[in-house]
Amino acid sequence: MQLEELEGKKALITGSKHGIGRGIAVLLAKYGVDVGINDIEYDQAARDTVNMVRNEGRNVSWHLADITKSSEIDRLFNEFIEEHGRIDIMINNAVDARLKPFLEITEDDWDFGVDIALKSYFLCSQRAAREMVGQGTGGRIVSISSVHAFRTWPTDLVYGVCKAAIIRMHKSMAVDLKGHNINCNSIAPGYIDSRILPPEQEHLRGDITLVTKSHGNYKKAINWIPTQRIGVPEDIARAVVFLCSSLGDYVNGQCIPVDGGFLAGGTPDSH
Ligand SMILES: NC(=O)c1ccc[n+]([C@@H]2O[C@H](COP(=O)([O-])OP(=O)(O)OC[C@H]3O[C@@H](n4cnc5c(N)ncnc54)[C@H](O)[C@@H]3O)[C@@H](O)[C@H]2O)c1
């Protein structure tokens, strides 16, 4: 696959040992990008993702780091820059969530949710932008928001607030980075099948007849999605490629929903 301007670019992706982050890592590598994989856990899925990127013929680095801690973010970026020499693309993707109704959310729940789903996005974006400004050759920052930024589900208060704040934060980042050729955008995925699957079962992704009970929402959700299928990580990765290549040169400070038309359909009658 060719988009010449992406060839040899260096991208760091947080929380990318599997799921949407893996999809982004692999598609960027197919377009010639060297990739740093970060996650808080190192397991078989992480090893698989590193191998999948390497199999595309690109340089890949692994970075174990808890990105809720600024000291770990500093170490992560130092390691990444030492390995790749520079950073051109920053993808904020990591997440964790405690889903609770409003009256039960504790201060600790709030801090936990905001640290991973908003503070870490701010700190990683800021460090990446400082590197890019220093390099003087521009860059791209893309953060993964959610349809939860636009509508509400029971128990999603902290998660949804952070996802909405990401969109607003990227507008300020775009404005404050005026003149540096650093485009800052977010993507709001809809229902995406991000189950952990071994590489040999990747072809089953998106097949909701095989989704287990814990992902039961997918089966209901299909009724609300005009495109009539659940998304796969590559759907999000394609939007990332658009935003990080010359195709997206004039898109800045925006959020692109990638949801099969879910938001267009208004509010579903139940969760
Ligand atoms: N899957 C969906 O349907 C969907 C829909 C809308 C938005 N999103 C967003 O897309 C992104 C990826 O979603 P996903 O479904 O692939 O998620 P996931 O839970 O499968 O992956 C998130 C990754 O982040 C890592 N992580 C958690 N805490 C971390 C920390 N402190 N430091 C570093 N890594 C950490 C996890 O270990 C995990 O590998 C998230 O931002 C999510 O909110 C997903």
The ligand as a Tripos MOL2 file, in Angstrom:
@<TRIPOS>MOLECULE
LIG
   44    48     1     0     0
SMALL
NO_CHARGES

@<TRIPOS>ATOM
      1 N1        -14.0590   -1.1200   21.1970 N.am      1 LIG1
      2 C1        -15.0070   -0.2180   21.0320 C.2       1 LIG1
      3 O1        -16.1620   -0.5510   20.6980 O.2       1 LIG1
      4 C2        -14.6960    1.2490   21.2190 C.ar      1 LIG1
      5 C3        -15.7100    2.1780   20.9340 C.ar      1 LIG1
      6 C4        -15.4420    3.5330   21.0900 C.ar      1 LIG1
      7 C5        -14.1880    3.9620   21.5140 C.ar      1 LIG1
      8 N2        -13.2280    3.0370   21.7940 N.ar      1 LIG1
      9 C6        -11.9190    3.5540   22.2270 C.3       1 LIG1
     10 O2        -10.8940    3.0010   21.4250 O.3       1 LIG1
     11 C7         -9.6950    2.8480   22.1890 C.3       1 LIG1
     12 C8         -9.2330    1.4020   22.1280 C.3       1 LIG1
     13 O3        -10.3250    0.5770   22.5020 O.3       1 LIG1
     14 P1        -10.2030   -1.0010   22.5890 P.3       1 LIG1
     15 O4        -11.5900   -1.5440   22.5540 O.co2     1 LIG1
     16 O5         -9.1740   -1.5120   21.6530 O.co2     1 LIG1
     17 O6         -9.6880   -1.0960   24.1140 O.3       1 LIG1
     18 P2         -8.9580   -2.2890   24.8830 P.3       1 LIG1
     19 O7         -9.4630   -2.2430   26.2780 O.co2     1 LIG1
     20 O8         -9.0960   -3.5280   24.1110 O.co2     1 LIG1
     21 O9         -7.4550   -1.7800   24.8480 O.3       1 LIG1
     22 C9         -6.9970   -0.7460   25.6470 C.3       1 LIG1
     23 C10        -5.5670   -1.0400   25.9940 C.3       1 LIG1
     24 O10        -5.0940    0.0000   26.8700 O.3       1 LIG1
     25 C11        -4.2010   -0.6310   27.7880 C.3       1 LIG1
     26 N3         -4.0470    0.1870   28.9950 N.ar      1 LIG1
     27 C12        -4.9190    0.3220   30.0220 C.ar      1 LIG1
     28 N4         -4.3940    1.1150   30.9840 N.ar      1 LIG1
     29 C13        -3.1690    1.4840   30.5510 C.ar      1 LIG1
     30 C14        -2.1380    2.2880   31.1050 C.ar      1 LIG1
     31 N5         -2.2900    2.8840   32.3060 N.pl3     1 LIG1
     32 N6         -0.9930    2.4550   30.4040 N.ar      1 LIG1
     33 C15        -0.8420    1.8700   29.1750 C.ar      1 LIG1
     34 N7         -1.7930    1.0950   28.6040 N.ar      1 LIG1
     35 C16        -2.9420    0.9020   29.2820 C.ar      1 LIG1
     36 C17        -4.8690   -1.9670   28.0880 C.3       1 LIG1
     37 O11        -3.9580   -2.8910   28.6780 O.3       1 LIG1
     38 C18        -5.3760   -2.3860   26.7230 C.3       1 LIG1
     39 O12        -4.4350   -3.1770   26.0360 O.3       1 LIG1
     40 C19       -10.0430    3.3180   23.5980 C.3       1 LIG1
     41 O13        -9.6540    4.6580   23.7530 O.3       1 LIG1
     42 C20       -11.5540    3.1700   23.6440 C.3       1 LIG1
     43 O14       -12.1380    4.0310   24.5910 O.3       1 LIG1
     44 C21       -13.4490    1.7070   21.6670 C.ar      1 LIG1
@<TRIPOS>BOND
     1     1     2 1
     2     2     3 2
     3     2     4 1
     4     4     5 ar
     5     4    44 ar
     6     5     6 ar
     7     6     7 ar
     8     7     8 ar
     9     8     9 1
    10     8    44 ar
    11     9    10 1
    12     9    42 1
    13    10    11 1
    14    11    12 1
    15    11    40 1
    16    12    13 1
    17    13    14 1
    18    14    15 2
    19    14    16 1
    20    14    17 1
    21    17    18 1
    22    18    19 2
    23    18    20 1
    24    18    21 1
    25    21    22 1
    26    22    23 1
    27    23    24 1
    28    23    38 1
    29    24    25 1
    30    25    26 1
    31    25    36 1
    32    26    27 ar
    33    26    35 ar
    34    27    28 ar
    35    28    29 ar
    36    29    30 ar
    37    29    35 ar
    38    30    31 1
    39    30    32 ar
    40    32    33 ar
    41    33    34 ar
    42    34    35 ar
    43    36    37 1
    44    36    38 1
    45    38    39 1
    46    40    41 1
    47    40    42 1
    48    42    43 1
@<TRIPOS>SUBSTRUCTURE
     1 LIG1         1 GROUP 0 **** ****
